[in-house]
Amino acid sequence: MTKTPLHKTDFEQLSEFRYQIRRFERFSEKAAQAEGITPLQYLLLLHVKGFPGRAWATIGELAERLQAQHHGVVALVSRCEAAGLVERRASREDARRVEIHLLPAGESVLVHLADLHRRELNSLRGHFNVPFIGEE
């Protein structure tokens, strides 16, 4: 396999991409904290609401989405549950499965933060109009 050499512009594009990602992450951290939750709590709420095809998710599915260990997600869900943001429910279809559902307080915080995030993402659109590395 032949490697295409990287040029200065490739490094500039990678640098700009990572910079914009970090700016967005920092924005997200500050926005979540301003709402009284942690950035991870926001992501958990987002992944519950945004899970494809349904309005709940399992611990295992959330662990995959968060790229975190199962036991860490159990602890995160417990903290969100204590804050009144989510609740655990036994599955009606499989008693071994526990579903994580948003509560009204979690939904409210999530909707507000998601709107802020959408606006921030829209403001970044022009920063990602660059060709893929190695493409002209």
C-alpha beads as a LAMMPS data file, in Angstrom:
LAMMPS data file: protein, C-alpha beads

136 atoms
135 bonds

1 atom types
1 bond types

-500.0 500.0 xlo xhi
-500.0 500.0 ylo yhi
-500.0 500.0 zlo zhi

Masses

1 110.0

Atoms # bond

1 1 1 0.000 0.000 0.000
2 1 1 1.458 3.332 -1.075
3 1 1 1.232 6.153 1.399
4 1 1 0.391 9.597 0.088
5 1 1 2.799 12.088 1.659
6 1 1 1.234 14.687 3.928
7 1 1 1.671 18.330 3.035
8 1 1 1.650 21.429 5.220
9 1 1 -1.980 22.094 4.258
10 1 1 -2.925 18.591 5.453
11 1 1 -1.507 19.387 8.884
12 1 1 -3.252 22.751 8.870
13 1 1 -6.582 21.075 8.060
14 1 1 -6.109 18.453 10.779
15 1 1 -5.154 21.145 13.254
16 1 1 -8.179 23.277 12.351
17 1 1 -10.511 20.276 12.575
18 1 1 -9.218 19.293 16.023
19 1 1 -9.372 22.928 17.153
20 1 1 -13.013 23.266 16.098
21 1 1 -13.908 19.951 17.751
22 1 1 -12.277 21.082 20.991
23 1 1 -14.015 24.480 20.812
24 1 1 -17.346 22.695 20.424
25 1 1 -16.537 20.314 23.289
26 1 1 -15.601 23.250 25.539
27 1 1 -18.827 25.041 24.597
28 1 1 -20.750 21.863 25.439
29 1 1 -19.026 21.472 28.800
30 1 1 -19.811 25.057 29.807
31 1 1 -23.429 24.833 28.609
32 1 1 -24.080 21.637 30.583
33 1 1 -22.493 23.061 33.724
34 1 1 -24.580 26.230 33.397
35 1 1 -27.677 23.973 33.507
36 1 1 -26.420 22.301 36.688
37 1 1 -25.432 18.987 35.141
38 1 1 -22.128 17.472 34.084
39 1 1 -21.096 17.109 30.459
40 1 1 -21.424 13.313 30.805
41 1 1 -24.931 13.655 32.199
42 1 1 -25.840 15.736 29.144
43 1 1 -24.413 13.083 26.826
44 1 1 -26.320 10.349 28.633
45 1 1 -29.585 12.273 28.256
46 1 1 -28.812 12.927 24.593
47 1 1 -28.079 9.266 23.887
48 1 1 -31.242 8.089 25.649
49 1 1 -33.409 10.514 23.657
50 1 1 -31.445 10.037 20.453
51 1 1 -31.273 6.252 20.485
52 1 1 -32.451 5.061 17.049
53 1 1 -35.975 3.737 16.843
54 1 1 -37.122 4.183 20.423
55 1 1 -37.266 6.571 23.388
56 1 1 -35.089 4.559 25.791
57 1 1 -31.762 2.721 25.876
58 1 1 -30.087 -0.006 27.893
59 1 1 -26.951 0.420 29.984
60 1 1 -24.974 -1.591 27.420
61 1 1 -26.187 0.578 24.555
62 1 1 -25.354 3.731 26.489
63 1 1 -21.905 2.356 27.344
64 1 1 -21.262 1.850 23.625
65 1 1 -22.518 5.327 22.725
66 1 1 -20.447 6.925 25.480
67 1 1 -17.458 4.661 24.770
68 1 1 -17.339 3.936 28.499
69 1 1 -17.163 0.931 30.788
70 1 1 -20.454 -0.715 31.786
71 1 1 -19.916 -0.123 35.510
72 1 1 -19.135 3.552 34.916
73 1 1 -22.391 3.999 33.013
74 1 1 -24.298 2.253 35.831
75 1 1 -22.870 4.861 38.226
76 1 1 -23.686 7.700 35.805
77 1 1 -27.280 6.479 35.442
78 1 1 -27.539 6.283 39.238
79 1 1 -26.419 9.918 39.544
80 1 1 -28.898 10.997 36.848
81 1 1 -31.620 9.006 38.564
82 1 1 -30.847 10.672 41.909
83 1 1 -31.078 14.067 40.170
84 1 1 -34.523 13.195 38.796
85 1 1 -33.381 13.185 35.163
86 1 1 -33.928 9.520 34.244
87 1 1 -35.472 6.380 35.621
88 1 1 -34.795 2.691 35.259
89 1 1 -37.691 0.503 34.132
90 1 1 -37.876 -3.260 33.819
91 1 1 -38.495 -4.289 30.238
92 1 1 -41.955 -5.645 29.475
93 1 1 -40.477 -7.956 26.833
94 1 1 -37.419 -9.272 28.679
95 1 1 -37.315 -9.160 32.483
96 1 1 -33.512 -9.352 32.406
97 1 1 -33.271 -6.044 30.550
98 1 1 -33.429 -2.651 32.234
99 1 1 -34.495 0.331 30.160
100 1 1 -33.319 3.873 30.878
101 1 1 -36.045 6.476 30.235
102 1 1 -35.960 10.270 30.427
103 1 1 -38.093 11.942 33.075
104 1 1 -39.727 15.348 32.418
105 1 1 -36.888 17.205 34.185
106 1 1 -34.299 15.403 32.048
107 1 1 -36.302 16.086 28.902
108 1 1 -36.530 19.784 29.762
109 1 1 -32.793 20.187 30.365
110 1 1 -31.985 18.157 27.274
111 1 1 -34.259 20.152 24.955
112 1 1 -32.722 23.426 26.121
113 1 1 -29.149 22.170 25.778
114 1 1 -29.795 20.489 22.420
115 1 1 -31.132 23.760 21.041
116 1 1 -27.985 25.575 22.210
117 1 1 -25.806 22.855 20.680
118 1 1 -27.638 22.973 17.361
119 1 1 -27.085 26.737 17.148
120 1 1 -23.397 26.325 18.011
121 1 1 -22.981 23.609 15.382
122 1 1 -24.631 25.807 12.772
123 1 1 -22.137 28.563 13.591
124 1 1 -19.270 26.162 12.823
125 1 1 -20.475 25.090 9.377
126 1 1 -17.991 27.182 7.414
127 1 1 -15.031 25.814 9.363
128 1 1 -15.447 22.312 7.969
129 1 1 -15.585 23.135 4.253
130 1 1 -12.198 21.583 3.582
131 1 1 -11.318 18.618 1.384
132 1 1 -10.423 15.343 3.019
133 1 1 -6.717 14.882 3.693
134 1 1 -4.882 13.877 0.579
135 1 1 -7.645 15.141 -1.740
136 1 1 -7.211 18.157 -3.931

Bonds

1 1 1 2
2 1 2 3
3 1 3 4
4 1 4 5
5 1 5 6
6 1 6 7
7 1 7 8
8 1 8 9
9 1 9 10
10 1 10 11
11 1 11 12
12 1 12 13
13 1 13 14
14 1 14 15
15 1 15 16
16 1 16 17
17 1 17 18
18 1 18 19
19 1 19 20
20 1 20 21
21 1 21 22
22 1 22 23
23 1 23 24
24 1 24 25
25 1 25 26
26 1 26 27
27 1 27 28
28 1 28 29
29 1 29 30
30 1 30 31
31 1 31 32
32 1 32 33
33 1 33 34
34 1 34 35
35 1 35 36
36 1 36 37
37 1 37 38
38 1 38 39
39 1 39 40
40 1 40 41
41 1 41 42
42 1 42 43
43 1 43 44
44 1 44 45
45 1 45 46
46 1 46 47
47 1 47 48
48 1 48 49
49 1 49 50
50 1 50 51
51 1 51 52
52 1 52 53
53 1 53 54
54 1 54 55
55 1 55 56
56 1 56 57
57 1 57 58
58 1 58 59
59 1 59 60
60 1 60 61
61 1 61 62
62 1 62 63
63 1 63 64
64 1 64 65
65 1 65 66
66 1 66 67
67 1 67 68
68 1 68 69
69 1 69 70
70 1 70 71
71 1 71 72
72 1 72 73
73 1 73 74
74 1 74 75
75 1 75 76
76 1 76 77
77 1 77 78
78 1 78 79
79 1 79 80
80 1 80 81
81 1 81 82
82 1 82 83
83 1 83 84
84 1 84 85
85 1 85 86
86 1 86 87
87 1 87 88
88 1 88 89
89 1 89 90
90 1 90 91
91 1 91 92
92 1 92 93
93 1 93 94
94 1 94 95
95 1 95 96
96 1 96 97
97 1 97 98
98 1 98 99
99 1 99 100
100 1 100 101
101 1 101 102
102 1 102 103
103 1 103 104
104 1 104 105
105 1 105 106
106 1 106 107
107 1 107 108
108 1 108 109
109 1 109 110
110 1 110 111
111 1 111 112
112 1 112 113
113 1 113 114
114 1 114 115
115 1 115 116
116 1 116 117
117 1 117 118
118 1 118 119
119 1 119 120
120 1 120 121
121 1 121 122
122 1 122 123
123 1 123 124
124 1 124 125
125 1 125 126
126 1 126 127
127 1 127 128
128 1 128 129
129 1 129 130
130 1 130 131
131 1 131 132
132 1 132 133
133 1 133 134
134 1 134 135
135 1 135 136
